Amino acid sequence: MRRRLIRFAGPVLAGALLSGPLLSGCGLKSGSPLVDDVVPGRLGIGRPLKGASLTVTSKNFSENIILGEMIGLIFKAAGAEVLDRTNLPGSISAREAIVKGDADAMYEYTGTAWITYLGNAKPVQNPQKQWEAVRNADVAHGVTWLPKSTLNNTYSLGISQANNKKYKLRTLSQVAALAKKNPSAVTICVENEFAARDDGLVGMEKAYGMKLPAGNIKKMDAGIIYTQVSKGGSCLLGEVYTTDGRIKAMHLDTLDDDKHFFPIYDAAPALHTATFKKHPEIAQLLDPLSKRLTTPLAQELNAQVDVAGRDPHDVAKDWLIKAGFIKAG
């Protein structure tokens, strides 16, 4: 279910590869009305969307569903009637819903849009410039991008905190140095596709000047990787996604991509342009939310779904109320 496997579709299709349970209760493809009794908190005062009828969507992985539900709940508190079409299969279906106007708003990822939808081979490594490039290019497709968050769902390598007490690794450059000094120490668990792709392990090794022996690379399902790294047995390091809730739950450290090899997948609201022209007040509703969204927060919220088994809608609602953005009616 995690998104990146549409040729560099970006980790962020984050979701597309998540091995968490399918969430059949959220957002049927045909859509269902959002019936929550919510009222303005710090957002939606004066109910600026009263009389509006808006549809929210998302991809079918926990993080993106949570973000889609947040948009819907804020719209609802601001007075709109909201149709919930979250949990659409894959990235392309949610993207097309925004482009065609079948849906009005979702959280999308800058790297996914730049590489997968807009067809660019090389990512922009400055986060703000990446967002600006996507925003400017997507005007032609009838999509308006609001300011991004710092929630960056990209690739990383993870190591158990217990093992890292010995190695004290903080960056991928330090992994490369360890691989040269002690090749047998650096074993890594990865998915099959990540192991073979230029935007995965192959490219990472080139960028950091390391070459791991074939026997040190173990290929397995994404969900098993987290378990194996946490146990610290068959592999010292493992391919992970930076916002995955299992990172914190399984006591893993993630290593900094200090050469900026992996693309940036910052989450930002993507709107059907005609909708935004009709309701420009949406920016004032979603900008404060985006400013609060960070990678550690995403880990925390994702864990509530993928580790604790909670419903993404409930996770989104509880956090929005706790943050003071909306209130229960």
N, C-alpha and C positions, 0 to 999 in steps of 0.2 A: 504493500500500500504506500510506499514512500516515493515521493515525487521525482527523484533525480534520474530515474532510469529511462526517461524519455530523452535520450541523448543529451546529457548535460542539463536535463530539465531542472536542475537545481535541486540541491538537497531539498529544501523547501519544497518542490512537489512533495517538503519535509515530511511530508506526510506520506507520500506515496510508498515509502518503504517501512513505515512503522509496523511492527509486528504485533501491535496491540489488537484487542478484539474488535470485530466489526460492530459498528454502532447503528443497529437497524432502527432504533427509535428516533433518530434525529433527522428531520428534514426529508420526508419522502420526496421522490423525484418530482411528483406533481405539485408538491408544496402543501403546507398546512398553516393555518393562521396562528400567529403568536398571540396567545390568550392571557399572558401574564398580566397581573394587576400591578403595574409599576408606574411611578410618578417621578417627576424631576427631582434630582438631588442638586449637585453642582452643575449638571448638564440638563438642558431641556427646559430651563425656567421660561415661563411664558408659553410653553408648548408650541414652538415655532413650526412644527410639522403637522399641526392640527389640520385634518382634512386630506392629508396626503396618503396615498396608497403605495407602499414601497415593498420591494422584494429583495431579500438578502440571500446570498448563496455562499458556498464554500466547497472546497475539495473534500475528499473522504478520508481525512486523517485527523486525529484528535485535536492537534493544535489549531488547524485551520477551521475546524468546526467551532471550537471555543471562540475564536476571533469573530467568526461569522455571527455567532449567537450574541456576542457583545454588541456588535453593530445593531442587530435587530432589537435588542432590549433597550438600547439608547434611543433608537428611532421611536419605539413604542412609548417610552417615557416622555418623549418630546411631542407626542400627540398623534403619531402616524398609525395607520392600520398596516400591519406588517405580515407579509407572507414569508414563511420560513422554507427556503429551498436549499438549506445547507446539506452537506454530505452527498454532493453529486459525485458520481464515479470518475476519478481521474482529474487531471488539471485542465485538459482541453475543454471538457463540457462546462466547467465553471467559467472559464475564460470566454467561451462562445456566448454564454448566457449574458455576460456583461457587455460584450461587443454588440450583440443583437438587441439588447434592451429587454431580454426575457428576465433579467435580474438587474437590480440597480446598484448594488454595492457588495463588496467583499474585501477581504485582506488578501493581497497578492504579494509575491516576493520579487524583488528587483532583479535578481540573477535569473530567475525563471523567465521573466518577461523579456529580458535583454537577449538571452541566449536561445530559449526555446520558442517563444512567440515571435520575436523580432528577427531571429535568424542570424545573430552575431556570433562569430566563432570565439572572439576574445573578450573576456570580461573586463569591466572597468574596475580598477582596484581601489579607487577612492570611493567610499560609501555614498557621499553626497553627490559626487559627479556621476556615479552609476545611476542613482535615483533621477537626477536631472536628465540624463541621457534617455532613460526609459520614459519619463514624463513627456519630454519633447517629441520623441518618436511615436508615442502612442496616441498623440492628438489625431493623427491621420486615421486611426482605427476607431475613433469615437469613444476613447477611454480617457478619463481624467484621473490623474494620480494626485492624491493629497500628500502632505509631508510625511515622511517615513518615520518609523520607530527605530530603535537600536536593537530590536529583536532580530538577531542574525542566525538563521537556521542553516548552517553550512556544515561541511565536513570537519572532522578533527580526528585525532588519535586519542584514545582513552587509556588510562593505566590505573590499576587499583591503588588507592591511597596507601594500603599496606605495603605494596611493592615499591611505591614511590618514596617511602621513607628511606629506602636503600639508595635509589638512583637519583632522587631529587631532580627529576626532569620537569622542565617548565615550557620548553619550546621544541619545535621539530628540528631546529638546528642542533640542539643538544642530543636528540635521538640520532641524528646523522653522525655526530661525534662519537657517541657510544658505539654505533655500528662499526665504525672504523677501528676503535680501540679494542672492542670486545664483540666481534660479529656473532658469536653464539648467544649472547645475552639478548639480542633484539629479535624476538619472535613476534609475529603479528597475525592477528585473525582478521580476515576481510571477507566480503561477499565476492562471489565469482566475478561479477561484472566489474566491480571496483578494482579488482586485481589486474584486469586486462586493459583498462581504459587509460588514454592519455590524460584525461581529467581526473584520474583516480591515482592508484598506487604507482603506475608507470611514470606518470608526469611528476608526481611528488618526489620520487626517487631522483629523477633528473634535476628537478629544481633545487634539491638539497644536496646533490652530489653524493648520494649513497646508493649502494647496490646490495640488496639483501640476498643471501643464498636462497635458492628455491625451497629448500627444506625448512627455512625459517618462516615461510608464508603458508598459513593454513586457511583454507577456504571453507566457508560455512554460511548458514542462514543468519540474517541480521540479528534475529532475536537471541540466537545462541552466542553470538559474539559478546554481548554484554555479560552473560553468565560466565563465559570462559575467562574474560578479563577480570571480572570481579573475584573469581576463585583464584586467579593468578597461577593457574596450572599450565595449560597447554600454550598460552601466549601471554607475553608481557604486555603487549599493546593490542588495541583493536580499533577498527573503524567505527566511529560513532557520529551522531548528529548533535550539534551543539546545544539544541534546545530539548533534547530527549529527557523525559522525566526519570528514566532509569539511571542517568548519570549520578544524580544526587542520591537516589534510593539505594543504589548499589555501591556507593562510596567510591566513585571514580574521580580522578583528576583528568581534565582535558588539556591538551598541549597547544600552546599558541603557535599559529601559522605565521611565524615571524618574517618569512619571505613573501607573504601574501600570495601564495600559490592558488588556494581555493577561491572560487568566486564568492561574492558577497550576496547573501540572500536576506536582505532586510525586508521586513513586512511593512506594507503601506496600504492604505485604503485605495482601491481602484473602483471608480464609479463610471456608470454609463453617462457619457457627457451630457446628453439631453436632460437626464435627471438632475445633474448638478446645476445646469443652467436654470432649471425650474426651481430648484431648492438649494441655492448657494449657502444657505444656513447650515447645511450638512457639515461644512468645513469646521464651523465653530463647535459642532457636536463631537467630531471625531479627532480633531487635532489634540485636545487634552488627553484623550485616550492613548493615542499613538506615543505621546511624550512619556507615558508611564510604562509602555511595553518594553521590556528588556529581555535579554537572553536568560538570566537567572529566574526572572518571573515566569517565563515560558516553561522552563524546567519544572518549576513548582506546580504550575497549573496542569501541565501535561501529566505529571506524576499522579495527580488526583484522579485522572481518567485511566491512564495506562497501567498504573501500579495499584491504586486503591479501588479502581473499578467504578468510579462515579460517572454520572451522566454529564457530558460536556455542557449542556444547557444549564444545569444546576451549578456547575463550577463557574461558568461565566457570570451567572446572575449573582451568586454569593460574593464573588470578587468585586463586581461593580457596586454592589451595596456597601461592602466593607470599605471600598475606596471613596465612597460618598458621591459617586457619579449619578446614581439613581437611588430611589427609595422604594420599598414595598408599599403598595397601595393599602 
